[in-house]
Every structure is written in structure tokens, then in C-alpha cells.
Amino acid sequence: MRKIHEILRLRWGAQLSLRAFRFLEERTNLVFIGPPGVGKTHLAIGIGLKALHAGYKVLFFTALVLVETLELAEMKGDLKKKIASLLKFDLLIIDELGYLPMNRQGLYNRFPQHSEFGM
């Protein structure tokens, strides 16, 4: 049975960086890309749980739920408030980006604020 670092082909330094949560301190995004069933969601949840145990505030969303949440906030006139509430978390895990319907993907692209805040 292969170990996770063999599957992910992560260098040892990259693994240590993930374990030390340097990516959170540096506000660096992580993106896991691969075919269905290779463990991207499992890995993201594992990192999220470790971050929770280390005292970080973590929130998990599917991309569709996140966009729906932002849509609703925009309709209510509360978009900035919603984004501010999301920014209180140290780690936002956004899963299933590839499953976002195209019309929703266009909506997500309408929110340029996410890059301003390092999301």
C-alpha cells in the first residue's frame, strides 16, 4: 500500500509546511487537482481537522453552497457583511469547484473582493 506522500508526490519540505500550517500563516491557497476518487476531499478534510485541533478556525463549504450563500447575501444587501464573516476563519475549505454549474461560476467571478482579502 502506497503512502499518501507517494500518491501526492509531495516533497518532504512541502509535507512539513502543511503539517506546520505555514500556508495559513502566509495566507497561501492550496488547490488539490485530480480525477474523482483519489482523495482530494479526504485530504482537505484531514487538513481541516488537524487545523481545528491546532486551534485554527475552519469552515468547510462546497463551491455550490458558498456561491448560494454569497448570492443570498447579495440579494439581501449583506454581501460585505457575509464576506467579513467568512474572513474571520483561518481556513476556508471550498470543495467541488469543478462541479459548479457554469452560470454559478460566472456569478462567483463577479465577486472580485475575494482576491483583495486573500481568499
C-alpha positions in Angstrom: 0.0 0.0 0.0 1.4 3.4 -1.0 1.7 6.2 1.5 -0.1 9.5 1.0 3.1 11.4 0.1 3.8 8.9 -2.7 0.3 9.3 -4.0 0.5 13.1 -3.8 4.1 13.3 -4.8 4.8 15.9 -2.2 8.3 16.8 -1.4 9.2 16.3 2.3 9.5 20.0 2.8 6.0 20.6 1.4 4.7 18.0 3.8 6.3 19.7 6.7 4.9 23.0 5.6 1.4 21.6 5.5 1.8 20.0 8.9 3.1 23.3 10.4 0.3 25.2 8.8 2.7 27.6 7.2 0.3 28.1 4.3 -2.2 29.6 6.8 0.4 32.0 8.3 1.5 33.0 4.8 -2.1 33.2 3.5 -1.3 30.9 0.7 -4.0 29.0 -1.1 -3.9 25.2 -1.6 -5.5 23.6 -4.6 -5.9 19.8 -5.0 -6.4 18.7 -8.6 -7.1 15.2 -9.8 -9.7 12.8 -11.1 -12.6 11.7 -8.9 -11.9 9.3 -6.1 -8.2 10.0 -5.5 -8.8 11.6 -2.1 -8.8 15.3 -2.6 -11.8 15.9 -0.3 -10.4 13.4 2.2 -7.1 15.2 2.3 -8.8 18.7 2.6 -11.0 17.4 5.5 -7.9 15.9 7.2 -6.0 19.1 6.9 -9.1 21.0 8.2 -9.4 18.7 11.2 -5.7 19.0 12.1 -6.0 22.8 11.8 -9.1 22.7 14.2 -7.1 20.6 16.7 -4.2 23.1 16.4 -6.6 25.9 17.4 -7.4 27.4 14.0 -10.9 28.4 13.0 -12.0 26.3 10.0 -15.1 26.3 7.7 -15.9 23.8 5.0 -18.2 24.6 2.1 -18.9 23.0 -1.3 -18.5 25.6 -4.0 -22.2 25.5 -4.8 -23.2 26.2 -1.2 -20.7 29.0 -1.0 -22.0 30.7 -4.1 -25.6 30.2 -3.0 -24.6 31.8 0.3 -23.0 34.7 -1.5 -26.0 35.1 -3.8 -28.4 35.2 -0.9 -26.2 37.8 0.9 -26.1 39.9 -2.3 -29.9 39.8 -2.6 -30.3 40.9 1.0 -27.7 43.7 0.5 -25.4 41.9 3.1 -22.6 40.8 0.8 -19.8 42.8 2.5 -21.0 41.6 5.9 -21.1 38.0 4.7 -17.6 38.2 3.3 -16.4 39.8 6.5 -17.9 36.9 8.5 -16.1 34.4 6.2 -12.8 36.2 6.7 -13.0 35.5 10.5 -12.0 31.9 9.7 -8.3 31.0 9.4 -9.1 28.3 6.8 -11.9 28.1 4.3 -12.1 24.7 2.6 -14.1 25.0 -0.7 -14.8 21.6 -2.2 -16.1 20.5 -5.6 -15.1 23.6 -7.6 -15.2 21.6 -10.8 -18.9 20.8 -10.1 -20.0 24.4 -10.0 -22.6 24.9 -12.8 -21.4 27.4 -15.4 -24.0 30.0 -14.7 -22.9 29.9 -11.0 -19.2 30.0 -12.0 -19.9 33.3 -13.7 -21.6 34.6 -10.6 -18.6 33.6 -8.5 -16.3 35.5 -10.9 -18.4 38.7 -10.2 -17.1 38.9 -6.7 -13.6 40.4 -7.1 -13.4 41.1 -3.4 -12.2 37.5 -2.7 -8.7 38.4 -4.1 -8.5 41.5 -2.1 -8.8 39.6 1.1 -6.5 36.7 0.2 -9.3 34.2 -0.2 
